Amino acid sequence: MHVIAGYVGGVLTTMCLLPQLIKIYYNKSAKDVSIWTFAVLLVGELVWIVYGVLESDNTIIATNVVSAVFTIGIVIGCIIYGTKESTLPIGAG
């Protein structure tokens, strides 16, 4: 039962990334998206993947790999389409 709960939680949190990912590419804009939020999230997902591998936990590995792919897509979208942060002078904000 705990494996099912893990997959359900992982799928739900992973799906939360899809609306942002779709919006960036559909609108060809990331002007209101914080690249730093998703960069830190990506680092956290990578750490969870390492933890999942060390613990041989396929639930943690699978859900975080998919999340990391979505997050990489968001970060790339921020780089391609720009963010407010990318237009600020260094030290501003």
Phi, psi and omega in degrees: 000323182292333177291319178297315178300320178297315179294318179299312178298317180296317179295316181296316180290326177294318182295338178296338180280335185300315180303319180292317179299312180296316182298318180301311185282327178293314181273351184052044181207139174229029188296335181252017183254134177273109179298328181294324177301312183283333175294316178293319177301318179299317178300316178299318179295321178295322177295319177298323178297315178300314178300315179300320177294315180298326181265000183054044182253100183295331178297312180295317181297307186299311184293325181282332174295314179296315178300318180296321177298314178298317181294320176300319177300320179293314180298317178297319177300321177296321179290316182292312188261357175079153176229167175303321182297327182286346179259354180280143174295153180302132179092348180273159173099000000 
